[in-house]
Amino acid sequence: MLSFIGVSAMPWRRILLSSVIAIFMISGFFEAKPQTPQATSAYGAEALYARAAGKSESASADLEIIAHRGANNIFNEHTLTAYEIAADAEVDSIEIDLRMTKDHQLIALHDTTLDRTTTGTGAPEELTLNEIKQLDTVAVFGGKVYKEPVPTLNEIFAAFAQEEHYYIETRLVGGDTKMEEPFIHLLEEYDLLDPEYVSFQSFSKESLQKMQELAPEIRTTLLYGTDKFELEDALNADVDVIGIESRNITQDIVDKIQQQGKEVHVFFTDERTQLVEQQRVIMYGVDGVFTDDIEFTKQVIGQ
């Protein structure tokens, strides 16, 4: 298991956040144990957990567990609470998608719009940070509705500091590399511009190239969309890691990429089959998975 956890003292904001989460757990605000998504229940999740535990000797103990959007199967994705739950589960990395607001502030948000995950609508780059802070993320777990503000990257770094490893996705803004320099400056402000604390990832080669120019010492991951993976392109890419959607993974692909000295990290886009797919790709010896179910992944590798 890779370890990126820093040794600095816990910042007061995180102590406060941990206390709030503890109160919520005691009061039943949300369940501490991961909930199986409804769409995966038909695939026999309990049986899969048992099978995963039984096959753990075949999986790599060095597999990097990356909490995809935080512990998003327990709490609203890309929120301080989701990241805190993932951190408490001792994952290797917490994954953060970046978006930029109209006034050039960096926030944690996956989608191109605010519609799916928040109480607002429209593209984040059309709103100021102050306007976005009037909104909440919103999600339903166990029939209950949970809300929490959209966090800025500044707030995330302030909460966790050097205690976690951040696996952060950059992207073009309006077709340009606008977020990369502010992102680097923020890492420098929090003393996080170090391979121990951060990794970069992107579907954009242009964005990754910019990040490599600004911080060549940091690990970079080139992501390929579903059914857009090209082996020769991946083998020739000047990056440390290749990120592939699980349905495009074969044993031969894993072997060839690793023979080139690169790592293979896998993400999943179909919650109905993710548990089955996690078992399959982990048995191929991939180096990391962006998991939406931390507990299950740990069972696969026998933790």
N, C-alpha and C positions, 0 to 999 in steps of 0.2 A: 504494500500500500504506500503510495506516495504521501509525503507529509509536507504541507506548506504552512502549517499553523505557526504563527509567530510566537515569541515569548514575552512580548510586551504586556504590561498590566491592562486589565480590562477597562476600557474607558467608561466614564460614568454614564454616558448615554446608553451603552449596552446593558449596564447593570439595571438601569431604569426599565429598558425594554424587556429584559428577562423577567423582571418583577411583574410587569403588566401581563406578559404571556402566562406566567405561573398563575396569576389571579384568574385569568380567563379559563385556564384548564380546570382549576379547582371548581369554578362556578359553572362549568359545563358549556362555556362559550364556544369552544370547539374541541373536538376529540384529539387527544395526543397521538393516537394511533392512526396510520394512514388508512384512508377509506378507498376501497376498490371502486374505480369509476364504473358507473352503471353499464356502459357499453362493453366493458371487459368481463363483466360477471358471467355472461353467457359462455365464455370460453373456459370456465372452470378455474377461476383464479386460485382457489384453495388447493386444488390438485397441483396446479403449477408451482405453488410455493413449496409443496412437499417434494415434487420432482427436482426443483432447483436445489433444495438442500441435499438431496440424495446424489446429485451430480457434481457437488462442489469441488471434488478432487480433480476434475477435469479443467476447471477454470483457473485463470491466473490470479494469484494473490496480489500481484502488482497492478491490477486493473485500476485505472483512475475513475473514481465515481464523481461525476459532475452533476450537481443538482440543477436540473433544467428549469430555469426561471424560479429557482428556489424550490421549496417543498410544495409544488403547485397542486399536488393531489390532496393536500390537507388545508391549505389556505390560499387566498388570492395570489395569483402569480405576480412576480416582480413587485413584492411589497417587503417592507422591513421584517414583518412577521414571518413571511415565507422564507426569507433568507435566514432568520434566526432559528427557525425549526430545522432547516438544513444544516446550519452550523452546529446545532446541538446534536445532530445525528452524526457528526464528525465526518462529513464528506470531504473529498480532496479539494473540490472547487465549487464555488457558487457561480452559476452562469447568469450573465446580465446582458440584455439587449439594449442598445442605446438608441435614443431618438433625440432630436434637437428641437427646441421650441423656437418660436418666432424671434425671441430676444436672445437666442444662441445659448440657452442653458441645456445641459444634458440631463435627460430623465431616463428611467428604466421603463421601457415599453416595447413590446414585441411588434404589434401590428402597425400597419401604415396609418390606421385611424384609431381613434379613442373608442369607437362604437362598441366593440365586443367586450372589453374588459373594464370599462369605466361608465360613470353616469353621464358622460359627455359624448359629443359626436364630432366628427371632422378630423382633419390631419393635425398632429401635434405641432407641426411647423407653422400652422396658421394661428396658433394661440400663444400668448405670452405665458411665462411660468406662473405669474400671479393668477391668470385665468385658469390654468390647469390645476392650480392648488385649490380652486373652488370646487373641484370635482373629487370623486372618490373612485377607487377601484371597487368593483362589486362582483361577487360570486356566490354561488349557492352550494352548501355542503350539508348533507343530511337534512335537507328541507329547510335549512336556515340560511338567511341572507347575511353576508358579511361584507363590511365596507372598511376601507383603509385608504389614506391618501396615496397618490402616485409619488414615489420617492425620487428625489434628484440623486445623481451620482455623488454629489457632495455629501448628502445626508447618509448615503450608504457607507461611504468611506469614513465619515465621522463616527458612525455607529460601530463599525467592525475594525477599523484601522488595520493593523498588521496581524490581526488574529486569523484572517482567512485568506485563501487564494481566490482571486477574482478572474474568471474566464469570461472576457468581455467582447461582445460582438460590435464592431463598427460597421457603418454603411455610408454610402454616398447620400448627401443631402441636396436634393434638386439636381442630381447628376454630378455634384462636385465634392471634393474632399474638404468639407467644412468643419467636421467634428473632431478630426484627428489632433490638431494642435491644442485646442482647449482640453481635450481628454488627457494629453500628455502633461500639460501644465497642472491639471488637477492631481494626477498621479505624483508629480513632483512635490506639490504642496503637502501631500499626506505621506511623503517618503515611501511611496509604493512602487516607484519605477525600478523594479527589481524582479528577476525571474522567480524569486521565491514567493512573490505576492501577486503577480499578474501574468496572464497569457492573453494574446490577441487572437481574434478569429473574425472572418468575414467571408461572405459570398463574393465580395468585390476584390478583384486582384489589384485594382487601382488604390483602394483604401488600404489594403495590406502592404502594398509597396510604400505608401506614404508612412505607415506605421514603422516599417523596417528602416526607413530613412531617419526617422525621428528617434527610434529606440531599437537599434539593431540587435541588442542583447536579449530582447524579449522573445519568447517562443510564439510562433505564428501558426495559425491553422487556416488552411484554405478549405472552405465549405463548398459542397456541390449539392444543388437542389435535386429533388427526387427525379430519377430518370435523366439527369443531366450530367451524370458522372462519366468522365472519359479517362481511361487508365493511362494512356500515353501522356495526356496533359498533366495528370496527377504526378506521374513519375518524373516529369521534367520541371515541375513547379519548384521554385526556390522558397520552400517553406519547410517547417519542422514536422507538421502534422497535416494529414488529410482527413477531412470530416465528410462522412458519407451517410446517406439515408439507408436504413437497415435493409430495405428491399433490393438495394443495388450491391449488397455485399456478398462475396463468395470467398471460399477459402483461398482460391488462387489469387484473388485481388489482394487479400490481406498479406499473403506471403510475398507477392511481388513488391508491394509498397514497403513492407518492412525490410526486405532485402536491399532497398534503396537507402536505408537508414532513416526512414520516416516512420512516425507513429500513425496508427489508424484509430480515429475516434468516431463513434457511431451515434446518430440521432434517430429518433422515431417520430413518425407523423400520423400513425394510426393507432389510437388508444385501444382499439378492439383486439389488436394482435401484438401489442408491444411486449407483453409478458413472454409470449412464445418467442418472439424475435430476439428479445434480450438473451434468452438462453442460447439460441442458435449462434448469434454473433460472438458471444462471450466464449463459447466453446471453440471458435475459430482462432482464439488468441488475440483478439483486438486489444488495444492498449487503453481504451477509455470508452465510457458510454455516458451520453447525456440522458440521465434517467428521470422519469416522471414518477418513479416508485423506488425510493431509496432503500426501504426495508427489503423489497424483493431482490434488488441487485445485490445487496449484502448477503442474502441467502444463497444466491447463485454462486458467489465466490467463497462461501463458507465462513463468513465473518460472524 
